[in-house]
Amino acid sequence: MKNKLIYAVLILVIGVMIFIQMSNQSSLAKDKIIWEYKTIYASANSGVGEFNKAGDEGWELVTIQQVNENYGYYIFKRSKK
């Protein structure tokens, strides 16, 4: 009788652990952020207006890929709505 109770409790604990794990996985999928990207080709001086406009629209500068001494690709991202 004591062994049956121990097995029943053990099965219950394992079941709860599986349920919690599955719940956590489904909530992570819901919270996943989808990103969109935008590239602006400009010089640091001539692109200021475009950069400010992008910032006002929710774009965040991620990186700059410099092409030459004056120009580069400015890569922005924002969460997709």
MODELLER restraints for C-alpha pairs under 7 A, 6 or more apart:
rsr = mdl.restraints
at = mdl.atoms
rsr.add(forms.Gaussian(group=physical.xy_distance, feature=features.Distance(at['CA:33:A'], at['CA:79:A']), mean=6.43, stdev=0.5))
rsr.add(forms.Gaussian(group=physical.xy_distance, feature=features.Distance(at['CA:34:A'], at['CA:79:A']), mean=5.76, stdev=0.5))
rsr.add(forms.Gaussian(group=physical.xy_distance, feature=features.Distance(at['CA:34:A'], at['CA:80:A']), mean=5.54, stdev=0.5))
rsr.add(forms.Gaussian(group=physical.xy_distance, feature=features.Distance(at['CA:35:A'], at['CA:77:A']), mean=6.41, stdev=0.5))
rsr.add(forms.Gaussian(group=physical.xy_distance, feature=features.Distance(at['CA:35:A'], at['CA:78:A']), mean=5.65, stdev=0.5))
rsr.add(forms.Gaussian(group=physical.xy_distance, feature=features.Distance(at['CA:35:A'], at['CA:79:A']), mean=4.52, stdev=0.5))
rsr.add(forms.Gaussian(group=physical.xy_distance, feature=features.Distance(at['CA:35:A'], at['CA:80:A']), mean=5.34, stdev=0.5))
rsr.add(forms.Gaussian(group=physical.xy_distance, feature=features.Distance(at['CA:36:A'], at['CA:77:A']), mean=5.61, stdev=0.5))
rsr.add(forms.Gaussian(group=physical.xy_distance, feature=features.Distance(at['CA:36:A'], at['CA:78:A']), mean=5.68, stdev=0.5))
rsr.add(forms.Gaussian(group=physical.xy_distance, feature=features.Distance(at['CA:36:A'], at['CA:79:A']), mean=6.20, stdev=0.5))
rsr.add(forms.Gaussian(group=physical.xy_distance, feature=features.Distance(at['CA:36:A'], at['CA:80:A']), mean=5.76, stdev=0.5))
rsr.add(forms.Gaussian(group=physical.xy_distance, feature=features.Distance(at['CA:37:A'], at['CA:76:A']), mean=5.61, stdev=0.5))
rsr.add(forms.Gaussian(group=physical.xy_distance, feature=features.Distance(at['CA:37:A'], at['CA:77:A']), mean=4.43, stdev=0.5))
rsr.add(forms.Gaussian(group=physical.xy_distance, feature=features.Distance(at['CA:37:A'], at['CA:78:A']), mean=6.72, stdev=0.5))
rsr.add(forms.Gaussian(group=physical.xy_distance, feature=features.Distance(at['CA:38:A'], at['CA:75:A']), mean=5.82, stdev=0.5))
rsr.add(forms.Gaussian(group=physical.xy_distance, feature=features.Distance(at['CA:38:A'], at['CA:76:A']), mean=5.10, stdev=0.5))
rsr.add(forms.Gaussian(group=physical.xy_distance, feature=features.Distance(at['CA:38:A'], at['CA:77:A']), mean=6.25, stdev=0.5))
rsr.add(forms.Gaussian(group=physical.xy_distance, feature=features.Distance(at['CA:39:A'], at['CA:73:A']), mean=6.29, stdev=0.5))
rsr.add(forms.Gaussian(group=physical.xy_distance, feature=features.Distance(at['CA:39:A'], at['CA:74:A']), mean=5.58, stdev=0.5))
rsr.add(forms.Gaussian(group=physical.xy_distance, feature=features.Distance(at['CA:39:A'], at['CA:75:A']), mean=4.56, stdev=0.5))
rsr.add(forms.Gaussian(group=physical.xy_distance, feature=features.Distance(at['CA:39:A'], at['CA:76:A']), mean=6.24, stdev=0.5))
rsr.add(forms.Gaussian(group=physical.xy_distance, feature=features.Distance(at['CA:40:A'], at['CA:73:A']), mean=5.61, stdev=0.5))
rsr.add(forms.Gaussian(group=physical.xy_distance, feature=features.Distance(at['CA:40:A'], at['CA:74:A']), mean=5.08, stdev=0.5))
rsr.add(forms.Gaussian(group=physical.xy_distance, feature=features.Distance(at['CA:40:A'], at['CA:75:A']), mean=6.53, stdev=0.5))
rsr.add(forms.Gaussian(group=physical.xy_distance, feature=features.Distance(at['CA:41:A'], at['CA:72:A']), mean=5.73, stdev=0.5))
rsr.add(forms.Gaussian(group=physical.xy_distance, feature=features.Distance(at['CA:41:A'], at['CA:73:A']), mean=4.53, stdev=0.5))
rsr.add(forms.Gaussian(group=physical.xy_distance, feature=features.Distance(at['CA:41:A'], at['CA:74:A']), mean=6.25, stdev=0.5))
rsr.add(forms.Gaussian(group=physical.xy_distance, feature=features.Distance(at['CA:42:A'], at['CA:71:A']), mean=5.40, stdev=0.5))
rsr.add(forms.Gaussian(group=physical.xy_distance, feature=features.Distance(at['CA:42:A'], at['CA:72:A']), mean=5.83, stdev=0.5))
rsr.add(forms.Gaussian(group=physical.xy_distance, feature=features.Distance(at['CA:42:A'], at['CA:73:A']), mean=6.65, stdev=0.5))
rsr.add(forms.Gaussian(group=physical.xy_distance, feature=features.Distance(at['CA:43:A'], at['CA:70:A']), mean=5.43, stdev=0.5))
rsr.add(forms.Gaussian(group=physical.xy_distance, feature=features.Distance(at['CA:43:A'], at['CA:71:A']), mean=4.24, stdev=0.5))
rsr.add(forms.Gaussian(group=physical.xy_distance, feature=features.Distance(at['CA:43:A'], at['CA:72:A']), mean=6.20, stdev=0.5))
rsr.add(forms.Gaussian(group=physical.xy_distance, feature=features.Distance(at['CA:58:A'], at['CA:78:A']), mean=6.25, stdev=0.5))
rsr.add(forms.Gaussian(group=physical.xy_distance, feature=features.Distance(at['CA:59:A'], at['CA:76:A']), mean=5.70, stdev=0.5))
rsr.add(forms.Gaussian(group=physical.xy_distance, feature=features.Distance(at['CA:59:A'], at['CA:77:A']), mean=5.42, stdev=0.5))
rsr.add(forms.Gaussian(group=physical.xy_distance, feature=features.Distance(at['CA:59:A'], at['CA:78:A']), mean=5.05, stdev=0.5))
rsr.add(forms.Gaussian(group=physical.xy_distance, feature=features.Distance(at['CA:60:A'], at['CA:76:A']), mean=5.12, stdev=0.5))
rsr.add(forms.Gaussian(group=physical.xy_distance, feature=features.Distance(at['CA:60:A'], at['CA:77:A']), mean=5.33, stdev=0.5))
rsr.add(forms.Gaussian(group=physical.xy_distance, feature=features.Distance(at['CA:60:A'], at['CA:78:A']), mean=6.20, stdev=0.5))
rsr.add(forms.Gaussian(group=physical.xy_distance, feature=features.Distance(at['CA:61:A'], at['CA:75:A']), mean=5.98, stdev=0.5))
rsr.add(forms.Gaussian(group=physical.xy_distance, feature=features.Distance(at['CA:61:A'], at['CA:76:A']), mean=4.31, stdev=0.5))
rsr.add(forms.Gaussian(group=physical.xy_distance, feature=features.Distance(at['CA:61:A'], at['CA:77:A']), mean=6.60, stdev=0.5))
rsr.add(forms.Gaussian(group=physical.xy_distance, feature=features.Distance(at['CA:62:A'], at['CA:75:A']), mean=5.68, stdev=0.5))
rsr.add(forms.Gaussian(group=physical.xy_distance, feature=features.Distance(at['CA:62:A'], at['CA:76:A']), mean=5.24, stdev=0.5))
rsr.add(forms.Gaussian(group=physical.xy_distance, feature=features.Distance(at['CA:62:A'], at['CA:77:A']), mean=6.60, stdev=0.5))
rsr.add(forms.Gaussian(group=physical.xy_distance, feature=features.Distance(at['CA:63:A'], at['CA:74:A']), mean=6.22, stdev=0.5))
rsr.add(forms.Gaussian(group=physical.xy_distance, feature=features.Distance(at['CA:63:A'], at['CA:75:A']), mean=5.45, stdev=0.5))
rsr.add(forms.Gaussian(group=physical.xy_distance, feature=features.Distance(at['CA:64:A'], at['CA:72:A']), mean=6.54, stdev=0.5))
rsr.add(forms.Gaussian(group=physical.xy_distance, feature=features.Distance(at['CA:64:A'], at['CA:73:A']), mean=5.64, stdev=0.5))
rsr.add(forms.Gaussian(group=physical.xy_distance, feature=features.Distance(at['CA:64:A'], at['CA:74:A']), mean=4.62, stdev=0.5))
rsr.add(forms.Gaussian(group=physical.xy_distance, feature=features.Distance(at['CA:64:A'], at['CA:75:A']), mean=6.12, stdev=0.5))
rsr.add(forms.Gaussian(group=physical.xy_distance, feature=features.Distance(at['CA:65:A'], at['CA:72:A']), mean=5.45, stdev=0.5))
rsr.add(forms.Gaussian(group=physical.xy_distance, feature=features.Distance(at['CA:65:A'], at['CA:73:A']), mean=5.02, stdev=0.5))
rsr.add(forms.Gaussian(group=physical.xy_distance, feature=features.Distance(at['CA:65:A'], at['CA:74:A']), mean=6.53, stdev=0.5))
rsr.add(forms.Gaussian(group=physical.xy_distance, feature=features.Distance(at['CA:66:A'], at['CA:72:A']), mean=4.04, stdev=0.5))
rsr.add(forms.Gaussian(group=physical.xy_distance, feature=features.Distance(at['CA:66:A'], at['CA:73:A']), mean=6.27, stdev=0.5))
